[in-house]
Amino acid sequence: MPIRLECLSHTPLHGYFDPAPDVLAEVERVEAAARERVRAYDPELVVVFAPDHYNGFFYDVMPPFCIGAAAHSIGDYKSLAGPLPVPGELARELAASVLAADVDVALSYRMQVDHGCAQALEVLTGGLDRFPVIPVFINSVAPPLATLRRSRLLGEAIGRFLARTGKRVLVIGSGGISHEPPVPELASANAEVAERLIAGRNPTPEARNARQERTIAAARAFAAGTANLRPLNPAWDRAFLERLASELPAVDGMTNEAITRDGGRSAHEIRTWVAAFGALSAYGPYRASLDFYRPIPEWIAGFGAMHAAPAAAA
């Protein structure tokens, strides 16, 4: 019942507004090394914990967590589009097991995932369909949000189920650390934006392109120091990454209010890393390596990558 973990930041801005060539080359080197680890490991099942950015989940029904029994990538920005090879019956059994562990989770047979999921699969496996994959959505942008502790417990429940399958499993956490891109909030939205946050599925190509152009423009302004967005927080990022490596339960004390204050509104995507490490921790003690961290203002992100394995296998 082996397991490996890969966690990494994602960005929709790669290829649209990139950092200096040496920084980009370093990111790509780290990603290539992770991809080689995954190739050598050759997982029989991938479980990817990912957020959504009002592309697949909306306020008409916004669950804190959802397991996909069937899923399709929408292909926003430059991410790959198409179906994910989800083992539907195994995903349903996973959802039932998590519910039996007293962690409330939804189940979807028509999950839409965006770059937050697809980019991690492409970077780490070379595509969407290289391995069987179960996507696990964690709400990270639409308040009210579950606590970090609940994300950890979700991961642990999933990890216990995965251990019983006997499969060679890869768990992925995909999300930014400190960052606050221009994602609207329902509480302050006008009627038009509010309707998009409630029921904005399947926008026209023109509407999606306009949204993407706004994000690119915000990144250019942020890198120039003229955007009204919360600064990146490298010290906070590094402290969080250290908790993952050495004292995972300590994340339980990180409140939602403190995460927003110190890391920015979209820093709540750290839930995906917490859940992935929670799944790994269900297999026993582990060893984690920090492969990369750097604040990258062009991508409006504290950008990081870690990998980990059970201590006996590391």
Contacts in CASP RR format, 6 or more apart in sequence:
PFRMAT RR
TARGET T0000
AUTHOR 0000-0000-0000
METHOD contacts of the structure
MODEL  1
MPIRLECLSHTPLHGYFDPAPDVLAEVERVEAAARERVRAYDPELVVVFA
PDHYNGFFYDVMPPFCIGAAAHSIGDYKSLAGPLPVPGELARELAASVLA
ADVDVALSYRMQVDHGCAQALEVLTGGLDRFPVIPVFINSVAPPLATLRR
SRLLGEAIGRFLARTGKRVLVIGSGGISHEPPVPELASANAEVAERLIAG
RNPTPEARNARQERTIAAARAFAAGTANLRPLNPAWDRAFLERLASELPA
VDGMTNEAITRDGGRSAHEIRTWVAAFGALSAYGPYRASLDFYRPIPEWI
AGFGAMHAAPAAAA
1 162 0 8 1.000
1 163 0 8 1.000
1 164 0 8 1.000
1 165 0 8 1.000
1 166 0 8 1.000
1 167 0 8 1.000
1 169 0 8 1.000
1 283 0 8 1.000
2 168 0 8 1.000
2 169 0 8 1.000
2 310 0 8 1.000
2 313 0 8 1.000
3 159 0 8 1.000
3 162 0 8 1.000
3 163 0 8 1.000
3 168 0 8 1.000
3 169 0 8 1.000
3 170 0 8 1.000
3 171 0 8 1.000
3 279 0 8 1.000
3 280 0 8 1.000
3 283 0 8 1.000
3 309 0 8 1.000
3 310 0 8 1.000
4 37 0 8 1.000
4 38 0 8 1.000
4 41 0 8 1.000
4 43 0 8 1.000
4 169 0 8 1.000
4 170 0 8 1.000
4 171 0 8 1.000
4 307 0 8 1.000
4 308 0 8 1.000
4 309 0 8 1.000
5 170 0 8 1.000
5 171 0 8 1.000
5 172 0 8 1.000
5 173 0 8 1.000
5 276 0 8 1.000
5 277 0 8 1.000
5 279 0 8 1.000
5 280 0 8 1.000
5 286 0 8 1.000
5 288 0 8 1.000
5 306 0 8 1.000
5 307 0 8 1.000
5 308 0 8 1.000
5 309 0 8 1.000
6 34 0 8 1.000
6 37 0 8 1.000
6 38 0 8 1.000
6 124 0 8 1.000
6 170 0 8 1.000
6 171 0 8 1.000
6 172 0 8 1.000
6 173 0 8 1.000
6 305 0 8 1.000
6 306 0 8 1.000
6 307 0 8 1.000
7 172 0 8 1.000
7 173 0 8 1.000
7 174 0 8 1.000
7 175 0 8 1.000
7 244 0 8 1.000
7 272 0 8 1.000
7 273 0 8 1.000
7 276 0 8 1.000
7 277 0 8 1.000
7 304 0 8 1.000
7 305 0 8 1.000
7 306 0 8 1.000
7 307 0 8 1.000
7 308 0 8 1.000
8 31 0 8 1.000
8 34 0 8 1.000
8 120 0 8 1.000
8 123 0 8 1.000
8 124 0 8 1.000
8 172 0 8 1.000
8 173 0 8 1.000
8 174 0 8 1.000
8 175 0 8 1.000
8 304 0 8 1.000
8 305 0 8 1.000
8 306 0 8 1.000
9 174 0 8 1.000
9 175 0 8 1.000
9 176 0 8 1.000
9 177 0 8 1.000
9 301 0 8 1.000
9 302 0 8 1.000
9 303 0 8 1.000
9 304 0 8 1.000
9 305 0 8 1.000
10 115 0 8 1.000
10 116 0 8 1.000
10 119 0 8 1.000
10 120 0 8 1.000
10 174 0 8 1.000
10 175 0 8 1.000
10 176 0 8 1.000
11 119 0 8 1.000
11 296 0 8 1.000
11 299 0 8 1.000
11 300 0 8 1.000
11 301 0 8 1.000
11 303 0 8 1.000
12 53 0 8 1.000
12 76 0 8 1.000
12 77 0 8 1.000
12 78 0 8 1.000
12 79 0 8 1.000
12 115 0 8 1.000
12 119 0 8 1.000
12 212 0 8 1.000
12 215 0 8 1.000
13 77 0 8 1.000
13 215 0 8 1.000
13 216 0 8 1.000
13 219 0 8 1.000
13 298 0 8 1.000
13 299 0 8 1.000
13 300 0 8 1.000
14 78 0 8 1.000
14 119 0 8 1.000
14 299 0 8 1.000
15 78 0 8 1.000
16 77 0 8 1.000
16 78 0 8 1.000
16 212 0 8 1.000
16 216 0 8 1.000
16 219 0 8 1.000
17 216 0 8 1.000
17 219 0 8 1.000
17 220 0 8 1.000
17 223 0 8 1.000
17 298 0 8 1.000
17 299 0 8 1.000
18 24 0 8 1.000
18 298 0 8 1.000
18 299 0 8 1.000
19 27 0 8 1.000
19 296 0 8 1.000
19 297 0 8 1.000
19 298 0 8 1.000
19 299 0 8 1.000
23 294 0 8 1.000
23 296 0 8 1.000
26 292 0 8 1.000
26 294 0 8 1.000
27 292 0 8 1.000
27 296 0 8 1.000
27 303 0 8 1.000
30 291 0 8 1.000
30 292 0 8 1.000
30 305 0 8 1.000
31 123 0 8 1.000
31 124 0 8 1.000
31 305 0 8 1.000
33 291 0 8 1.000
34 123 0 8 1.000
34 124 0 8 1.000
34 291 0 8 1.000
34 305 0 8 1.000
34 307 0 8 1.000
35 123 0 8 1.000
35 124 0 8 1.000
35 125 0 8 1.000
35 126 0 8 1.000
37 307 0 8 1.000
38 124 0 8 1.000
38 125 0 8 1.000
38 170 0 8 1.000
41 168 0 8 1.000
41 170 0 8 1.000
42 168 0 8 1.000
43 131 0 8 1.000
43 167 0 8 1.000
43 168 0 8 1.000
43 169 0 8 1.000
43 170 0 8 1.000
44 131 0 8 1.000
44 132 0 8 1.000
44 167 0 8 1.000
44 168 0 8 1.000
44 169 0 8 1.000
45 87 0 8 1.000
45 90 0 8 1.000
45 131 0 8 1.000
45 132 0 8 1.000
45 133 0 8 1.000
45 134 0 8 1.000
45 162 0 8 1.000
45 165 0 8 1.000
45 167 0 8 1.000
45 168 0 8 1.000
45 169 0 8 1.000
45 170 0 8 1.000
46 121 0 8 1.000
46 125 0 8 1.000
46 131 0 8 1.000
46 132 0 8 1.000
46 133 0 8 1.000
46 134 0 8 1.000
46 169 0 8 1.000
46 170 0 8 1.000
46 171 0 8 1.000
46 172 0 8 1.000
47 133 0 8 1.000
47 134 0 8 1.000
47 136 0 8 1.000
47 158 0 8 1.000
47 162 0 8 1.000
47 169 0 8 1.000
47 170 0 8 1.000
47 171 0 8 1.000
47 172 0 8 1.000
47 279 0 8 1.000
48 117 0 8 1.000
48 120 0 8 1.000
48 121 0 8 1.000
48 133 0 8 1.000
48 134 0 8 1.000
48 135 0 8 1.000
48 136 0 8 1.000
48 171 0 8 1.000
48 172 0 8 1.000
48 173 0 8 1.000
48 174 0 8 1.000
49 136 0 8 1.000
49 138 0 8 1.000
49 155 0 8 1.000
49 171 0 8 1.000
49 172 0 8 1.000
49 173 0 8 1.000
49 174 0 8 1.000
49 271 0 8 1.000
49 272 0 8 1.000
49 273 0 8 1.000
49 275 0 8 1.000
49 276 0 8 1.000
49 279 0 8 1.000
50 113 0 8 1.000
50 116 0 8 1.000
50 117 0 8 1.000
50 120 0 8 1.000
50 135 0 8 1.000
50 136 0 8 1.000
50 137 0 8 1.000
50 138 0 8 1.000
50 172 0 8 1.000
50 173 0 8 1.000
50 174 0 8 1.000
50 175 0 8 1.000
50 272 0 8 1.000
51 116 0 8 1.000
51 137 0 8 1.000
51 138 0 8 1.000
51 139 0 8 1.000
51 140 0 8 1.000
51 141 0 8 1.000
51 174 0 8 1.000
51 175 0 8 1.000
51 268 0 8 1.000
51 269 0 8 1.000
51 271 0 8 1.000
51 272 0 8 1.000
52 113 0 8 1.000
52 114 0 8 1.000
52 116 0 8 1.000
52 117 0 8 1.000
52 137 0 8 1.000
52 139 0 8 1.000
52 140 0 8 1.000
52 141 0 8 1.000
53 76 0 8 1.000
53 114 0 8 1.000
53 115 0 8 1.000
53 116 0 8 1.000
53 141 0 8 1.000
53 183 0 8 1.000
54 141 0 8 1.000
54 142 0 8 1.000
54 183 0 8 1.000
54 184 0 8 1.000
54 196 0 8 1.000
54 197 0 8 1.000
54 200 0 8 1.000
55 74 0 8 1.000
55 76 0 8 1.000
55 112 0 8 1.000
55 113 0 8 1.000
55 114 0 8 1.000
56 74 0 8 1.000
56 111 0 8 1.000
56 112 0 8 1.000
56 113 0 8 1.000
56 114 0 8 1.000
56 201 0 8 1.000
57 63 0 8 1.000
57 66 0 8 1.000
57 137 0 8 1.000
57 139 0 8 1.000
57 142 0 8 1.000
58 197 0 8 1.000
58 198 0 8 1.000
58 199 0 8 1.000
58 200 0 8 1.000
58 201 0 8 1.000
59 142 0 8 1.000
59 186 0 8 1.000
59 197 0 8 1.000
59 198 0 8 1.000
59 199 0 8 1.000
60 198 0 8 1.000
60 199 0 8 1.000
62 139 0 8 1.000
62 142 0 8 1.000
63 105 0 8 1.000
63 106 0 8 1.000
63 137 0 8 1.000
63 139 0 8 1.000
64 104 0 8 1.000
64 138 0 8 1.000
64 139 0 8 1.000
64 145 0 8 1.000
64 146 0 8 1.000
64 150 0 8 1.000
65 103 0 8 1.000
65 104 0 8 1.000
65 105 0 8 1.000
65 106 0 8 1.000
65 136 0 8 1.000
65 137 0 8 1.000
65 138 0 8 1.000
65 139 0 8 1.000
65 146 0 8 1.000
65 150 0 8 1.000
65 151 0 8 1.000
65 154 0 8 1.000
66 105 0 8 1.000
66 106 0 8 1.000
66 107 0 8 1.000
66 108 0 8 1.000
66 111 0 8 1.000
66 136 0 8 1.000
66 137 0 8 1.000
67 91 0 8 1.000
67 94 0 8 1.000
67 95 0 8 1.000
67 98 0 8 1.000
67 105 0 8 1.000
67 106 0 8 1.000
67 107 0 8 1.000
67 108 0 8 1.000
67 134 0 8 1.000
67 135 0 8 1.000
67 136 0 8 1.000
67 137 0 8 1.000
68 86 0 8 1.000
68 88 0 8 1.000
68 91 0 8 1.000
68 107 0 8 1.000
68 108 0 8 1.000
68 109 0 8 1.000
68 111 0 8 1.000
68 134 0 8 1.000
68 135 0 8 1.000
68 136 0 8 1.000
68 137 0 8 1.000
69 86 0 8 1.000
69 88 0 8 1.000
69 91 0 8 1.000
69 92 0 8 1.000
69 95 0 8 1.000
69 107 0 8 1.000
69 108 0 8 1.000
69 109 0 8 1.000
69 111 0 8 1.000
70 83 0 8 1.000
70 86 0 8 1.000
70 88 0 8 1.000
70 108 0 8 1.000
70 109 0 8 1.000
70 110 0 8 1.000
70 111 0 8 1.000
71 83 0 8 1.000
71 84 0 8 1.000
71 86 0 8 1.000
71 108 0 8 1.000
71 111 0 8 1.000
71 112 0 8 1.000
71 113 0 8 1.000
71 135 0 8 1.000
72 81 0 8 1.000
72 82 0 8 1.000
72 83 0 8 1.000
72 84 0 8 1.000
72 110 0 8 1.000
72 111 0 8 1.000
72 112 0 8 1.000
72 113 0 8 1.000
73 79 0 8 1.000
73 80 0 8 1.000
73 81 0 8 1.000
73 82 0 8 1.000
73 83 0 8 1.000
73 84 0 8 1.000
73 112 0 8 1.000
73 113 0 8 1.000
73 114 0 8 1.000
73 117 0 8 1.000
73 118 0 8 1.000
73 128 0 8 1.000
74 81 0 8 1.000
74 112 0 8 1.000
74 113 0 8 1.000
74 114 0 8 1.000
75 81 0 8 1.000
75 82 0 8 1.000
75 114 0 8 1.000
75 115 0 8 1.000
75 118 0 8 1.000
76 114 0 8 1.000
76 115 0 8 1.000
76 208 0 8 1.000
76 212 0 8 1.000
77 115 0 8 1.000
77 212 0 8 1.000
79 114 0 8 1.000
79 115 0 8 1.000
79 116 0 8 1.000
79 118 0 8 1.000
79 119 0 8 1.000
79 122 0 8 1.000
80 118 0 8 1.000
80 121 0 8 1.000
80 122 0 8 1.000
80 127 0 8 1.000
80 128 0 8 1.000
81 118 0 8 1.000
82 128 0 8 1.000
83 128 0 8 1.000
83 129 0 8 1.000
84 113 0 8 1.000
84 121 0 8 1.000
84 128 0 8 1.000
84 129 0 8 1.000
84 133 0 8 1.000
84 135 0 8 1.000
85 128 0 8 1.000
85 129 0 8 1.000
85 131 0 8 1.000
85 132 0 8 1.000
85 133 0 8 1.000
86 132 0 8 1.000
86 133 0 8 1.000
86 134 0 8 1.000
86 135 0 8 1.000
87 132 0 8 1.000
87 134 0 8 1.000
90 132 0 8 1.000
90 134 0 8 1.000
90 165 0 8 1.000
91 107 0 8 1.000
91 134 0 8 1.000
92 107 0 8 1.000
93 161 0 8 1.000
94 134 0 8 1.000
94 158 0 8 1.000
94 161 0 8 1.000
95 105 0 8 1.000
95 106 0 8 1.000
95 107 0 8 1.000
97 157 0 8 1.000
97 160 0 8 1.000
97 161 0 8 1.000
98 105 0 8 1.000
98 154 0 8 1.000
98 157 0 8 1.000
98 158 0 8 1.000
98 161 0 8 1.000
99 105 0 8 1.000
101 153 0 8 1.000
101 157 0 8 1.000
101 160 0 8 1.000
103 150 0 8 1.000
103 153 0 8 1.000
103 154 0 8 1.000
103 157 0 8 1.000
105 154 0 8 1.000
108 137 0 8 1.000
111 135 0 8 1.000
111 137 0 8 1.000
112 201 0 8 1.000
113 135 0 8 1.000
113 137 0 8 1.000
116 174 0 8 1.000
116 175 0 8 1.000
117 135 0 8 1.000
117 174 0 8 1.000
118 128 0 8 1.000
119 174 0 8 1.000
120 172 0 8 1.000
120 173 0 8 1.000
120 174 0 8 1.000
121 127 0 8 1.000
121 128 0 8 1.000
121 130 0 8 1.000
121 133 0 8 1.000
121 172 0 8 1.000
122 128 0 8 1.000
124 170 0 8 1.000
124 172 0 8 1.000
125 131 0 8 1.000
131 170 0 8 1.000
136 154 0 8 1.000
136 158 0 8 1.000
136 275 0 8 1.000
138 151 0 8 1.000
138 154 0 8 1.000
138 271 0 8 1.000
138 272 0 8 1.000
138 275 0 8 1.000
139 145 0 8 1.000
139 146 0 8 1.000
140 175 0 8 1.000
140 266 0 8 1.000
140 268 0 8 1.000
140 269 0 8 1.000
140 271 0 8 1.000
140 272 0 8 1.000
141 183 0 8 1.000
141 265 0 8 1.000
141 266 0 8 1.000
141 268 0 8 1.000
141 269 0 8 1.000
142 186 0 8 1.000
142 197 0 8 1.000
143 185 0 8 1.000
143 186 0 8 1.000
143 187 0 8 1.000
143 256 0 8 1.000
145 256 0 8 1.000
145 268 0 8 1.000
145 271 0 8 1.000
146 271 0 8 1.000
147 252 0 8 1.000
147 255 0 8 1.000
147 256 0 8 1.000
148 251 0 8 1.000
148 252 0 8 1.000
148 253 0 8 1.000
148 254 0 8 1.000
148 256 0 8 1.000
148 259 0 8 1.000
148 270 0 8 1.000
148 271 0 8 1.000
148 274 0 8 1.000
149 251 0 8 1.000
149 252 0 8 1.000
149 253 0 8 1.000
151 271 0 8 1.000
151 272 0 8 1.000
151 274 0 8 1.000
151 275 0 8 1.000
152 248 0 8 1.000
152 249 0 8 1.000
152 251 0 8 1.000
152 252 0 8 1.000
152 274 0 8 1.000
152 275 0 8 1.000
152 277 0 8 1.000
152 278 0 8 1.000
154 275 0 8 1.000
155 274 0 8 1.000
155 275 0 8 1.000
155 276 0 8 1.000
155 278 0 8 1.000
155 279 0 8 1.000
155 282 0 8 1.000
156 278 0 8 1.000
156 279 0 8 1.000
156 281 0 8 1.000
156 282 0 8 1.000
157 282 0 8 1.000
158 171 0 8 1.000
158 275 0 8 1.000
158 279 0 8 1.000
158 282 0 8 1.000
159 171 0 8 1.000
159 278 0 8 1.000
159 279 0 8 1.000
159 280 0 8 1.000
159 282 0 8 1.000
159 283 0 8 1.000
160 282 0 8 1.000
162 169 0 8 1.000
162 171 0 8 1.000
162 279 0 8 1.000
162 282 0 8 1.000
163 282 0 8 1.000
163 283 0 8 1.000
171 276 0 8 1.000
171 279 0 8 1.000
171 280 0 8 1.000
172 276 0 8 1.000
173 272 0 8 1.000
173 273 0 8 1.000
173 275 0 8 1.000
173 276 0 8 1.000
174 272 0 8 1.000
175 269 0 8 1.000
175 270 0 8 1.000
175 272 0 8 1.000
175 273 0 8 1.000
176 266 0 8 1.000
176 267 0 8 1.000
176 269 0 8 1.000
176 270 0 8 1.000
176 301 0 8 1.000
176 302 0 8 1.000
176 303 0 8 1.000
176 304 0 8 1.000
177 236 0 8 1.000
177 237 0 8 1.000
177 240 0 8 1.000
177 241 0 8 1.000
177 263 0 8 1.000
177 267 0 8 1.000
177 269 0 8 1.000
177 270 0 8 1.000
177 293 0 8 1.000
177 301 0 8 1.000
177 302 0 8 1.000
177 303 0 8 1.000
177 304 0 8 1.000
178 230 0 8 1.000
178 232 0 8 1.000
178 233 0 8 1.000
178 234 0 8 1.000
178 236 0 8 1.000
178 237 0 8 1.000
178 262 0 8 1.000
178 263 0 8 1.000
178 264 0 8 1.000
178 267 0 8 1.000
178 295 0 8 1.000
178 301 0 8 1.000
178 302 0 8 1.000
179 232 0 8 1.000
179 263 0 8 1.000
179 264 0 8 1.000
179 266 0 8 1.000
179 267 0 8 1.000
179 269 0 8 1.000
179 300 0 8 1.000
179 301 0 8 1.000
179 302 0 8 1.000
180 229 0 8 1.000
180 230 0 8 1.000
180 263 0 8 1.000
180 264 0 8 1.000
180 265 0 8 1.000
180 266 0 8 1.000
180 267 0 8 1.000
180 300 0 8 1.000
181 215 0 8 1.000
181 218 0 8 1.000
181 219 0 8 1.000
181 229 0 8 1.000
181 266 0 8 1.000
181 300 0 8 1.000
182 214 0 8 1.000
182 215 0 8 1.000
182 218 0 8 1.000
182 229 0 8 1.000
183 265 0 8 1.000
183 266 0 8 1.000
184 193 0 8 1.000
184 196 0 8 1.000
184 197 0 8 1.000
185 265 0 8 1.000
186 194 0 8 1.000
186 197 0 8 1.000
186 198 0 8 1.000
189 197 0 8 1.000
196 203 0 8 1.000
203 211 0 8 1.000
218 227 0 8 1.000
218 229 0 8 1.000
218 300 0 8 1.000
219 298 0 8 1.000
219 299 0 8 1.000
219 300 0 8 1.000
221 227 0 8 1.000
222 229 0 8 1.000
222 297 0 8 1.000
222 300 0 8 1.000
223 297 0 8 1.000
223 298 0 8 1.000
225 297 0 8 1.000
229 300 0 8 1.000
230 263 0 8 1.000
230 264 0 8 1.000
230 265 0 8 1.000
232 295 0 8 1.000
232 297 0 8 1.000
232 300 0 8 1.000
232 301 0 8 1.000
232 302 0 8 1.000
233 262 0 8 1.000
233 263 0 8 1.000
233 264 0 8 1.000
234 293 0 8 1.000
234 295 0 8 1.000
234 302 0 8 1.000
236 262 0 8 1.000
236 263 0 8 1.000
237 263 0 8 1.000
237 293 0 8 1.000
237 295 0 8 1.000
237 302 0 8 1.000
237 304 0 8 1.000
238 293 0 8 1.000
240 251 0 8 1.000
240 254 0 8 1.000
240 270 0 8 1.000
241 290 0 8 1.000
241 293 0 8 1.000
241 304 0 8 1.000
241 306 0 8 1.000
243 250 0 8 1.000
243 251 0 8 1.000
244 251 0 8 1.000
244 273 0 8 1.000
244 274 0 8 1.000
244 277 0 8 1.000
244 288 0 8 1.000
244 306 0 8 1.000
245 288 0 8 1.000
245 289 0 8 1.000
245 290 0 8 1.000
245 306 0 8 1.000
245 308 0 8 1.000
248 274 0 8 1.000
248 277 0 8 1.000
248 278 0 8 1.000
248 281 0 8 1.000
251 274 0 8 1.000
256 268 0 8 1.000
259 267 0 8 1.000
259 268 0 8 1.000
259 270 0 8 1.000
260 267 0 8 1.000
260 268 0 8 1.000
273 306 0 8 1.000
277 286 0 8 1.000
277 288 0 8 1.000
277 308 0 8 1.000
280 286 0 8 1.000
280 308 0 8 1.000
280 309 0 8 1.000
280 310 0 8 1.000
283 310 0 8 1.000
284 310 0 8 1.000
284 311 0 8 1.000
285 310 0 8 1.000
285 311 0 8 1.000
286 308 0 8 1.000
286 309 0 8 1.000
286 310 0 8 1.000
286 311 0 8 1.000
286 314 0 8 1.000
287 308 0 8 1.000
287 309 0 8 1.000
287 310 0 8 1.000
287 311 0 8 1.000
287 314 0 8 1.000
288 306 0 8 1.000
288 307 0 8 1.000
288 308 0 8 1.000
289 306 0 8 1.000
289 307 0 8 1.000
289 308 0 8 1.000
290 304 0 8 1.000
290 305 0 8 1.000
290 306 0 8 1.000
291 304 0 8 1.000
291 305 0 8 1.000
291 306 0 8 1.000
291 307 0 8 1.000
292 303 0 8 1.000
292 304 0 8 1.000
292 305 0 8 1.000
293 302 0 8 1.000
293 303 0 8 1.000
293 304 0 8 1.000
293 305 0 8 1.000
294 302 0 8 1.000
294 303 0 8 1.000
294 304 0 8 1.000
295 301 0 8 1.000
295 302 0 8 1.000
295 303 0 8 1.000
296 302 0 8 1.000
296 303 0 8 1.000
308 314 0 8 1.000
END
